[in-house]
Amino acid sequence: MHDDDETVPDGPAASAVKADAAPAGDIDAGDINAGVKQSIGVEAIYLQLEDAGKAALRVAEAALTLVRAEFALARHSALGLIWLGFALVFFGVGAWLATSAAIAAGIYQITGNMFVGIGVVALLNLVGVIAVLMLMRRNWRDLGFPRTRRMISDASPGSKNEDT
């Protein structure tokens, strides 16, 4: 046998050997390249989708962490506002009592009678309570939607304001 005379057996193994030994012109390179490009394209798309999914999960986790931190801050701030509200009431009552005592002491200095000073302060406080109760009553009535009720009753069939 010469080096030029290689014999190739017949069968499936022979066709693989023949394809390897055949010149490049005998194999349709376009079909092979198209198949390789198509499989690479699908794999690349799959990898890009996988990366996009992972990035979306990271964004969702970051958003959830941010929401948790915001809620924790809001809860902390709400509790702080409640305690500061208690402090405001405490200091407000203290200021009100001190002002009332100062007014009573001033009236006592002018009149020389302690009961007149205390009576004037008590009377001023009662006037304030009555004013606040009247304002609360007006606001309480507004909670019942009186204008809306009036409009509904005027628009309902059989109302007294109908033009018939």
WOQUI-V421833 format. One record per pair of residues at least 24 apart in sequence whose ideal C-beta (glycine too) atoms are under 10 Angstrom apart, sorted by the first residue. I is the first residue (numbers start at 0). J is the second residue. Records with the same first field share a line. If there is no record, write none. Layout:
I = J + J
//
This chain:
95 = 124 + 127
99 = 123 + 124
//
